[in-house]
Amino acid sequence: MNPVGTHRLPRLDGLRVIALLKFGKAVLLLLTVLGAHELLKPGVADRLYDWSTTLTDDTARDYVLRFLDWLSGPGFVAVRRAQWVTLGYLILVLAEGVGLWLRRRWAEWLVVVAGACLIPVELWELAGHGTHQLAVTAALVVNIAVVSYLARQLWRMHRTHAA
């Protein structure tokens, strides 16, 4: 029994570690949404054009100018759409994290299904269709570990209830 005024931290087990990973991912997704929002603000492109004139590397300046031309045209709509998709994914990741932290069975199922759906995409990226091989490899390893752990937990729970 805890003395009055002291609080014990929740037990940090596999579910809560995965929940903390989800919360970290949610923070990164939120920063992405906010960064895209800032990028699309009026006047930001003009400031970036001005900044690009200070670049001494012609190749870097060319990439920046091409990006800004794209952003001021069709890219604006593409970034806005990506923002909404990222926001939706952020909500899913937060639901997973909160559900796991509260030890809800539906959250375990949600993480297993959503994580398993991402494995083929990560494998496709790893097969040379993406540019960040180390990041994709790390994401794939973590995703497989999380899905395997939770699937084993769910299987054990199913066997216990069946017996």
JOFENNOR-V122578 format. One record per helix or strand. SS is the DSSP state (H for helix, E for strand). FROM is the first residue (numbers start at 0). LEN is the number of residues. Records with the same first field share a line. If there is no record, write none. Layout:
BEGIN
SS: FROM-LEN ; FROM-LEN
END
This chain:
BEGIN
H: 13-26 ; 43-9 ; 57-15 ; 73-28 ; 104-25 ; 132-30
END
